[in-house]
Amino acid sequence: MANGFSVVPSAYVLLRRADEVLLQLRRGTGYRDGFWACGAAGHVERSESVLDAARREAAEELGITVAPEDLRPLTVMHRTGGDGRPVNERVDFFFECRRWSGQPRLVEPDKAAELRWAGLGALPDPVVPHELDVLRLLGTGAVAPLLTHGF
């Protein structure tokens, strides 16, 4: 790249039932441990589509199967950590999912301490800041197709 700019793509799956969303309590990851986060999320791997990444993360983290057509694009967030480090330059794809196969369960206890269904109007504290932005907007029904964070 001529300008040396790169971004890390990530996929987020927000499992929904009525006005609730499934959250995980992070631990042992080195990033925002002790914060609540989306039920399933992770980096898009090389040669993997963002849809495939979302489905893979849901299987790896929650033990469920999600069909591609059940992932509804919610928003894309361009965010920065503000420090210029490539790992902190991100593009996050958020998907809402209301149908899946299997019972969500804690599959990676070394990376998450707990799973919890939380009402969008009664989120636990603390929530990973950029994810909290999306969850709050989702609770109001006003999620824009494109969001920024940290700029």
C-alpha positions as CSV (number, residue, x, y, z in Angstrom):
1,M,0.0,0.0,0.0
2,A,1.3,3.4,-0.9
3,N,0.1,5.1,2.3
4,G,0.9,2.1,4.6
5,F,-2.7,2.1,6.0
6,S,-4.2,-1.2,6.9
7,V,-7.2,-2.3,8.9
8,V,-8.1,-5.5,10.8
9,P,-11.6,-6.8,9.9
10,S,-13.7,-8.4,12.6
11,A,-17.1,-10.0,12.7
12,Y,-19.6,-9.6,15.6
13,V,-22.7,-11.8,16.1
14,L,-25.5,-10.3,18.3
15,L,-27.8,-13.1,19.1
16,R,-31.2,-11.7,19.8
17,R,-34.4,-12.9,21.5
18,A,-37.1,-10.3,21.9
19,D,-35.4,-7.2,23.4
20,E,-32.5,-9.2,24.8
21,V,-29.0,-9.8,23.4
22,L,-26.5,-12.6,24.5
23,L,-23.3,-11.2,26.0
24,Q,-20.1,-12.8,27.3
25,L,-17.9,-11.7,30.1
26,R,-14.4,-11.5,28.8
27,R,-11.4,-13.0,30.7
28,G,-7.9,-14.3,29.9
29,T,-7.7,-12.5,26.5
30,G,-5.6,-9.5,27.4
31,Y,-8.2,-7.2,25.9
32,R,-10.9,-5.7,28.1
33,D,-11.0,-8.6,30.4
34,G,-13.8,-8.1,32.9
35,F,-15.9,-6.3,30.3
36,W,-19.1,-7.6,28.8
37,A,-19.0,-8.2,25.0
38,C,-21.1,-9.5,22.1
39,G,-21.8,-13.2,22.4
40,A,-19.5,-14.1,19.5
41,A,-16.9,-12.0,17.8
42,G,-13.4,-12.3,16.2
43,H,-11.0,-11.5,13.4
44,V,-11.7,-12.4,9.9
45,E,-9.0,-14.8,8.8
46,R,-7.1,-14.7,5.6
47,S,-9.2,-16.0,2.6
48,E,-12.3,-16.1,4.8
49,S,-15.4,-14.0,4.0
50,V,-16.9,-11.9,6.8
51,L,-20.0,-14.1,6.8
52,D,-17.9,-17.2,7.2
53,A,-16.0,-15.5,10.0
54,A,-19.3,-14.7,11.8
55,R,-20.5,-18.3,11.5
56,R,-17.2,-19.7,12.6
57,E,-17.0,-17.5,15.7
58,A,-20.6,-18.4,16.6
59,A,-19.6,-22.1,16.4
60,E,-16.3,-21.7,18.2
61,E,-17.5,-19.4,21.0
62,L,-21.1,-20.5,21.5
63,G,-21.3,-24.0,20.0
64,I,-24.2,-23.0,17.7
65,T,-24.7,-23.3,13.9
66,V,-25.8,-20.2,12.0
67,A,-27.0,-20.2,8.4
68,P,-25.6,-17.4,6.3
69,E,-29.1,-16.1,5.5
70,D,-29.8,-15.8,9.3
71,L,-27.1,-13.2,9.6
72,R,-28.7,-9.8,9.2
73,P,-26.1,-7.0,8.6
74,L,-26.7,-4.4,11.3
75,T,-23.8,-1.9,10.9
76,V,-20.2,-1.5,10.0
77,M,-17.9,0.4,12.4
78,H,-14.7,2.0,11.4
79,R,-12.7,2.6,14.5
80,T,-9.2,3.5,15.7
81,G,-7.3,3.2,18.9
82,G,-5.7,6.6,18.0
83,D,-2.2,5.3,18.5
84,G,-1.4,4.5,14.8
85,R,-0.7,0.9,15.6
86,P,-2.1,-1.3,12.8
87,V,-3.7,-3.7,15.3
88,N,-5.8,-0.8,16.5
89,E,-7.1,0.2,13.1
90,R,-10.3,-1.7,12.7
91,V,-13.4,-2.3,10.5
92,D,-16.0,-4.2,12.5
93,F,-19.0,-5.9,10.8
94,F,-22.0,-6.3,13.2
95,F,-24.6,-8.9,12.4
96,E,-27.9,-9.5,14.2
97,C,-29.1,-13.1,14.4
98,R,-32.5,-14.3,15.6
99,R,-32.3,-17.9,14.5
100,W,-29.7,-20.6,15.0
101,S,-29.3,-24.3,15.7
102,G,-28.2,-25.6,19.0
103,Q,-28.2,-24.1,22.5
104,P,-25.7,-21.3,23.1
105,R,-23.2,-22.3,25.7
106,L,-19.8,-21.2,27.0
107,V,-17.4,-23.2,24.8
108,E,-14.2,-21.3,25.6
109,P,-14.1,-20.9,29.4
110,D,-10.5,-19.7,29.2
111,K,-11.7,-16.6,27.2
112,A,-15.1,-15.9,28.8
113,A,-16.3,-16.3,32.4
114,E,-20.0,-16.2,31.8
115,L,-22.8,-15.9,29.2
116,R,-25.8,-13.8,30.0
117,W,-29.0,-12.6,28.2
118,A,-29.4,-8.9,28.8
119,G,-32.1,-6.5,28.0
120,L,-31.0,-3.7,25.7
121,G,-32.4,-1.3,28.2
122,A,-30.6,-2.9,31.1
123,L,-27.1,-3.8,29.9
124,P,-24.5,-4.9,32.5
125,D,-21.5,-2.7,33.4
126,P,-18.9,-2.4,32.0
127,V,-19.4,-3.2,28.3
128,V,-16.6,-2.9,25.7
129,P,-17.0,0.7,24.7
130,H,-17.3,0.4,20.9
131,E,-19.7,-2.5,21.3
132,L,-21.7,-0.5,23.9
133,D,-22.2,2.2,21.2
134,V,-23.8,-0.4,18.9
135,L,-25.9,-1.9,21.7
136,R,-27.3,1.4,22.9
137,L,-28.3,2.4,19.3
138,L,-29.8,-1.0,18.8
139,G,-31.9,-0.4,21.9
140,T,-33.3,2.8,20.4
141,G,-33.8,1.2,17.0
142,A,-31.6,3.8,15.4
143,V,-28.5,1.9,14.3
144,A,-26.9,3.7,11.3
145,P,-25.5,1.5,8.5
146,L,-22.0,3.1,9.1
147,L,-20.6,4.2,12.5
148,T,-17.2,5.5,13.6
149,H,-15.4,5.2,16.9
150,G,-12.3,6.9,18.3
151,F,-11.8,9.5,15.6
